[in-house]
């Protein structure tokens, strides 16, 4: 309690209108453009183009892409597999995530399903997707992440 405390005077950094402020040369540093590796499908500038979806606006290409993927999955997926596995009846979902890389090839396929055989079937079907024109961000080809829910009814 008896120790003397030294006070520190903090000077203001504010300037008043009369004071002249001298700014030396400002050098702009070019940091280069940020290179984006993976872009989610929902926000990509130019979506990957599924064979047969080359014409139309960006929105039409996006809709065509989603429609063609769904059609492909519906055609190739072995829906009878679910009833063979003895799963309880009702609506089941499989979540598949994959990447369409810079060359338009489907890679990094991951699936989550109520049964390991359904998971393998979903991965198998996604592997059969054709090569596409890759998605573009700022004019450069980039990998695009795509999530695909597969829903089906078990009788």
Helices and strands as residue ranges (DSSP letters): E 38-40, G 41-43, H 58-76, H 80-84, E 90-100, E 106-112, H 116-127, E 135-137, E 140-154
